[in-house]
């Protein structure tokens, strides 16, 4: 196809390539029909399109994941203003030690891995 001269007719194989519709419209259709997924557990949200999700909280599963997100938000707010955590981080940085995980980091890792032994519903009442 790259060697067609003016006035030459394309071969059957070349014609098939020329007649093939472009892939852009199908790619656009596919992107608009993609489903969102929960950023916490990773499950596909069959009732939510990616194009309808405007923020992270909209993509969360209703129920457990939404409650877990509220727990993580409250914990991180508390951790960000905690003097003991700030002192620990400073000491770890000064001594060049890797930082130890906060409770919110540990819970996020466990919940993302599917370990719901610590239920967000139980923690939400304690925060």
N, C-alpha and C positions, 0 to 999 in steps of 0.2 A: 504494500500500500504506500510505502514511503517513496517508491520509485515510479509512480504514475506520471507520465508525460502528458502534456496538453493533447487532447484528442484521443488518448488511449482509453479503452474500456476496462473497468475493473473486472477481475476474475470473480467466480462465484464466491470464493472465500472472502475476498475483499468486499464484495457487495454485502455479504452477511454482516461484516463488521460495520459497514456504513449504515445499514438498515437497523442495526441494534439500537434501541433507545438508550439514552444516556442514563447513568446510574444516579445522577443527582436527585431526580424526583423521588425515586424509591428510598434513597437515603433520607430525604427530608420527611417522607411519610413515616419511615421507621423511627426517626428521632422523635417525632411528635407523638408516637404511640408507645414510647418506652415508659415503663412503670417505675415509680420511685421505690427506694428501698429504705428501710429503717436504719439510721446511722448507728443505732445502739446494738441491735441484734442481727442486722443484716438481712432480714426477711424482706421479700418483695411485697410491696403494698399494692395489691391487685386493684384496689379502688382509687389509687392516686397516680396520676400521670406526672412525669418529671416536669412537664411544662406548667403544671398547677402548683408545684411546690415552690414557695417563695423563700422559705427559711428552713433551718434545720428542724425546728420544733414541729413544723407542719408534716415533715416526713416520718416522725416517730409513730410507732404502733400505739394505738389507743390502749390504755390500761397500764400494764406493768412497765413498759418502756417509757411511757410518758411520766409515770411516777418516779422511775429511776432517774430520769433527766432532772426532775424537780429536786430530788435528793442531791444529785451531783452539783447542781447550781447552788444550792444552799451550802453545801460543804465547801465548795470552792470559794464562795464569798467569805465564809468563816476562816478558811485557811489563808486567804490573801491578807487578812488583817490580824493574823495570829502572831504575836511576838515570839512565842516559843519556836514556831516553825521558821520564822525569819532568822532567829538566832541559830537554829540548827543548820539552816541553809548557808548562813555566813560562815559558820565553823567548817562545814563540809567544803566550801569553796576555798577557804584559807588553807586547809590541810590537804587540798587536792584529792578529796575522797568523792566517790560518786554519791549523788544525793539519794537518800532513802525515799521511798515512795510515800506520798500522803495517802490518807484514807480514801479520798476521792479517786486517786489514780488506781489504787488497789481494787476498789469496787468496780470502776469502769472496766478494768482488765478482766475481772471475774465475770461480770455481766456480759461483756462482749464474747467471752468464751462459752457462754451458756450456763455458767454456774450461778444459779439463783438461790443458793443456800441462805444468803443474807437477803431477805426480802425488802424491797424498797418501801413497801407499805409499813413495815415495822419501824424503819428508820425515820420515815417522814414525820411520824408523831413525836419523835424524840428531838427533832431539830428546831 
